[in-house]
Amino acid sequence: MGEESRVGVFVCHCGGNISDVVDVKAVVEEARKWPNVVVAKDEEYLCSKPAQDNIARAIEKHKLDRVVVACCTPRMHLPTFQAVLARAGLNPYMLEFVNIREHCSWVHGPKRSEEATKKAIRLVRAGYERALKLEPLEEISEKCSRSVLVIGGGIAGIMASIELGNMGYDVYLVERYPSIGGHMAKLTKVFPTIDCAQCILTPRMAEVGRHPKVELLTNAEVRAVSGYPGRYKVEVFVKPRGVDVEACRGCGACARVCPVEVPDEFNEYRSMRKAAYIPFKQAVPYAYVIDFEHCTRCGKCAEICPAKAIDLDDKG
């Protein structure tokens, strides 16, 4: 593909933002030596209307099949130059964008630097090499799923789930611990307003827990992701909890009879909890969980549970 390519390289002065530090003329002269480069030019402002017209004319005159532009950030002008290619009859994805302003001149200025010029040449050369491997792409439209997976049940995940649910999406909120809340659940106040953390968090936890468009998947982890944007398939493994969340009344009888005590990770291991426990008082879902790592399976919790919600053989 590279031997048949016809490449155009265009380098911007950016009104001195680049050329005050990088010898733009030297970059252009070097680019002219590379195989398959049939035109290499510099412009004071590549994004200006006259410079855009010059690029379009060069594409048509020299029958360019790929273009390298070396200028500022693609975040600002990638659509600008893609539109130029499209106007000249070239697939807009046959464009390689090289940032020699933020990635070179701005970090090595403000004075002219030979090393900065060498770096710019290397950056443009890398863009040129990548351009040789570009292939035309076509935009497609695809009907997307109306379901959304939010990973992480901290305050950010909670708020995202609520907002998405309010927009009508079916939301699955995955949290690896038995309760949502995240690190904020451990805080008393939050910076910089020193507001009460629980006054902010717990109403949102309750709201997302009862939201008709949000399904909580606690004590769960993402195992695999496949597919593509709008059509992802995600495998989620729900770890054994040992307690039926829907049936549990939160009465605490299981914890009272549990003979096992272990350090409480929610309290940074400064206190003890039972192997049958609830993560914290405002937990959502408000249901107990069996710590199978420390549980002896004595069966006392299952015997006393009034709701018969405990299953010590739970496999997840």
HUTA-V460253 format. One line per field, one symbol per residue. phi: phi as a letter, one per 20 degrees, with the letter a starting at -180 (. if undefined). A space follows every 50 residues. Layout:
phi: ???
This chain:
phi: .gfefcdddcddellngdffddffffffffffefgmeebbcccfcfefff fffffffffffelfdacdddbeefgecgfffffffffendgfeedddded efebffeceeegcfffffffffffffffffffdfcfccfcdbfefedcdd dodfffffffffffffeoeeddddcfefcfpmfffeeecceeelfffffe fffffffffdffdddecelccfebccnbgnbfdceddefgdncfffefem fnffffefeedcgeffelmebdcefdbdgafdgcfebfbeeffdfelfnf fffeffeleecfdgdn
